[in-house]
Amino acid sequence: MKITRVRTRVFEWKGKVVPPAPHFCTNASDILFERGDAMASFRFHGWLVVEIETDTGLVGIGNCALAPHVAKKIIDQHLAPIVMGEDPFDNEYLWQKMYRRTMAWGRKGVGMAAISAVDIALWDLMGKAVNRPVFKLLGGRTKEKIPCYASKLYATDDMDAFLGEARGYLEQGFTSMKMRFGYGPKDGPAGMQKNIAQVRALRELVGDGVDIMLECYMGWTLEYARRMIPRLAEFNPRWLEEPVIADDIEGYAELKKMSPFPISGGEHEFTSYGFKDLLERRAVDVIQYDTNRVGGITAAQKINALAEAWSVPVIPHAGQMHNYHLTMASTASPMAEYFPVHDVEVGNELFYYVFQGEPLPERGFLQLDDTLPGLGLTVSDKHLHDFNIIE
């Protein structure tokens, strides 16, 4: 079996987008004085789809959300020529070849995201070739089903709406959920109090039998996080996520050492080398890579092995099938993230408009089908009218 074609398309959303609330989410730019929507550059309005075809007629599907137009050019100009004519089952060889031929500029960021998209397509292709789900190629079923947490709850000044959303997750059977902070260092002590009030209200609603996770999305500074952590301890969060920017590994290590509850991160880290550094420096309690950024399934599998050796859980960012298959196949991964689809923003949930085949949670659990080959995804035609498609 040989690869005969690599096709890339950017699905650019042109549908309705509801503007965010004034304090929608903290993020890495929130320490700056900024007019307008600070989250705009973090909200995905396009998604890259990669299709790799072989001489047998099989097609593997991969994807990438980071800078999809740039990733498309990287694949078209640099990565497609590398994999053309090759056997997709030589995936380690192909990964190393893509990695080493783009090392001068592609080790992290969009270059690695482009490699991830190609690698995911190769694994989907391998699963289809042997008529088995990808998780069966990665080690098989380690769980009867995958526990998942509801991941939304953006901070808003409308506390009734915020708590109403959380109440809905309880009614759906979720026993864990994640909220986003709306205020950061530039909002001063008053913003701190609003953050605390939001967490307190959520904890009072859900009680002690439900895990709550707290998301900062790199929007805090080390000094601000030092001040906030003691105030958050009484609410017993499952973890505090990305309190500082990804490059501040020393900051993560310091916060991990001082915090009475876990510190998580890794959404913006890349390859097993990046996570080896995080583990050896004892910087995180929970690893949260995203397979379509970190280097694909080939890289993620190596990170899982590292994490297992260090007894650090892996709970991938954003859910989605490429992450679910790894979670199912690894004892290092106790649960998964799930993004409910709301008419609020175009972000990670855009994945559900581009693809079909994603399982929905039932009473807080996700199930993968043992009979669906590959990742179990196809490109959806349901929302095609809402996209500009760039070939």
Summary of the structure (lengths in Angstrom):
residues: 391
radius of gyration: 20.3
end to end distance: 25.6
largest distance: 62.9
contacts: 1384
relative contact order: 0.16
helix: 42%
strand: 18%
